[in-house]
Amino acid sequence: MHEQKIKHLEGGVRTGKAIMAIAEIESLVPDGVLKTSIIGNLGILIVSDCTNSKVALLRIEGNTVVSVSANAIFSITKDTASKLNVYWETDQIKVQNKTSANVTLKVALVGV
């Protein structure tokens, strides 16, 4: 498995106990994993597949990712074939590309 860290981090602002963070990657290769460096563990997560104009709205509760509203391309289970898998592992939010093409991603967290 090819792991890839974020290319660019915009934000990552903590005000009191609120967290706002945005991670962007230009191209996540098939079987690549985006390690977001977003470590907030309570809040709302938005993942955007900019390549295909698809979005997932997820809830982060501790080390659990819960889908609120997501396009069918997204999964919350690691290693699901033909999907963009969003999951919590090793104290960080990760996005895994199990599709057959490169994708451009943006990941945003509004948390507490």
C-alpha positions as CSV (number, residue, x, y, z in Angstrom):
1,M,0.0,0.0,0.0
2,H,1.3,3.4,-0.9
3,E,0.8,6.0,1.8
4,Q,0.8,9.7,0.9
5,K,0.9,12.7,3.2
6,I,-0.9,15.9,2.4
7,K,0.7,18.1,-0.2
8,H,-0.7,21.3,1.2
9,L,-2.4,22.2,4.5
10,E,-4.6,25.2,4.6
11,G,-5.8,26.3,8.0
12,G,-5.6,24.0,10.9
13,V,-6.9,26.7,13.2
14,R,-7.7,26.1,16.9
15,T,-9.7,28.7,18.7
16,G,-10.4,27.8,22.2
17,K,-11.7,24.3,21.9
18,A,-12.9,24.5,18.3
19,I,-10.9,23.1,15.5
20,M,-11.1,24.0,11.8
21,A,-8.7,22.2,9.5
22,I,-8.5,21.7,5.7
23,A,-6.2,19.2,3.9
24,E,-5.8,19.1,0.1
25,I,-4.0,16.7,-2.1
26,E,-3.4,17.2,-5.8
27,S,-3.5,13.5,-6.8
28,L,-4.0,10.4,-4.7
29,V,-3.0,7.4,-6.7
30,P,-4.9,4.1,-6.8
31,D,-4.1,2.1,-3.5
32,G,-2.8,5.4,-2.0
33,V,-3.7,6.5,1.5
34,L,-4.0,10.2,2.5
35,K,-2.9,10.6,6.0
36,T,-4.6,13.9,6.8
37,S,-2.7,15.0,9.9
38,I,-6.2,16.0,11.1
39,I,-6.3,14.6,14.6
40,G,-9.6,16.2,15.9
41,N,-11.7,13.3,17.1
42,L,-15.1,14.9,17.5
43,G,-16.9,16.9,14.7
44,I,-18.1,17.0,11.2
45,L,-15.9,15.9,8.3
46,I,-16.4,16.8,4.7
47,V,-14.5,14.8,2.0
48,S,-14.6,16.1,-1.6
49,D,-13.5,14.1,-4.6
50,C,-12.8,17.1,-6.8
51,T,-12.0,14.9,-9.8
52,N,-15.5,13.4,-10.0
53,S,-17.5,16.1,-8.2
54,K,-18.5,13.7,-5.4
55,V,-18.9,14.6,-1.7
56,A,-19.3,12.8,1.7
57,L,-20.5,14.3,4.9
58,L,-19.3,12.3,7.9
59,R,-19.5,12.5,11.7
60,I,-16.4,11.8,13.8
61,E,-17.0,10.5,17.3
62,G,-13.8,9.4,19.0
63,N,-12.2,6.9,16.8
64,T,-15.5,6.1,14.8
65,V,-16.4,7.5,11.4
66,V,-20.2,7.6,10.8
67,S,-21.7,8.4,7.4
68,V,-24.3,11.2,7.5
69,S,-24.7,11.7,3.7
70,A,-22.3,10.4,1.1
71,N,-22.1,9.6,-2.6
72,A,-21.9,5.9,-3.3
73,I,-18.2,6.2,-4.2
74,F,-17.4,6.6,-0.5
75,S,-17.1,4.0,2.2
76,I,-16.2,4.2,5.9
77,T,-14.4,0.8,5.9
78,K,-10.8,0.4,5.1
79,D,-9.9,-1.7,2.0
80,T,-13.4,-1.7,0.4
81,A,-12.8,-2.3,-3.3
82,S,-13.6,0.4,-5.9
83,K,-14.3,3.0,-3.2
84,L,-12.8,6.0,-1.5
85,N,-12.5,4.7,2.0
86,V,-12.6,7.2,4.9
87,Y,-11.6,5.8,8.3
88,W,-9.9,6.4,11.6
89,E,-6.6,4.6,12.2
90,T,-3.6,5.3,14.4
91,D,-5.1,8.5,15.8
92,Q,-5.8,10.2,12.4
93,I,-8.3,10.4,9.7
94,K,-7.3,8.6,6.6
95,V,-8.7,8.5,3.0
96,Q,-7.8,5.4,0.9
97,N,-8.2,5.4,-2.8
98,K,-9.3,1.9,-3.9
99,T,-10.6,3.2,-7.3
100,S,-8.7,2.6,-10.5
101,A,-7.8,6.3,-11.1
102,N,-6.0,9.2,-9.5
103,V,-8.3,11.5,-7.6
104,T,-7.9,15.1,-6.2
105,L,-9.2,15.3,-2.7
106,K,-10.1,18.0,-0.2
107,V,-10.8,17.1,3.4
108,A,-12.3,19.5,6.0
109,L,-13.0,19.1,9.6
110,V,-15.0,21.3,11.9
111,G,-14.6,19.9,15.3
112,V,-14.5,20.5,19.1
